[in-house]
Amino acid sequence: MRQYLLDEIRKGDLTRLRDYLNDHAIAAGLEGIWWVDLPEDLLSPEQFSHRDHHPFRFAVELGDDFVRFEFLIRSRETMRCSCIGYATRPQRDFILGFADRLVEELALKT
């Protein structure tokens, strides 16, 4: 799996991280997993044309001492389709920007 990983997160920062994700992402129903929807203007032509598969999103996982941002772009509506795949460069930039804002706003030390 392609992903961006921030590890060695201090225990004291985990609650703040969880609160941030609860405010800026969608809880997935699995402990420690959140979804972040991509803006429509970042969708690939194929993703955009698959209207019944919207929204497209990436996963964020919060572990005991890490936060992981997956580069796999998924559909909320289906698990298998050619519109699901790894992030394009603009989508990857969006994911990294989300991660950077999280680090900056929480003043994380990793």
Secondary structure as GFF3:
##gff-version 3
##sequence-region A 1 110
A	DSSP	beta_strand	3	7	.	.	.	ID=ss1
A	DSSP	alpha_helix	11	24	.	.	.	ID=ss2
A	DSSP	beta_strand	26	27	.	.	.	ID=ss3
A	DSSP	beta_strand	33	37	.	.	.	ID=ss4
A	DSSP	three_ten_helix	40	42	.	.	.	ID=ss5
A	DSSP	alpha_helix	45	49	.	.	.	ID=ss6
A	DSSP	three_ten_helix	51	53	.	.	.	ID=ss7
A	DSSP	beta_strand	56	62	.	.	.	ID=ss8
A	DSSP	beta_strand	66	70	.	.	.	ID=ss9
A	DSSP	beta_strand	72	75	.	.	.	ID=ss10
A	DSSP	beta_strand	85	86	.	.	.	ID=ss11
A	DSSP	alpha_helix	89	106	.	.	.	ID=ss12
###
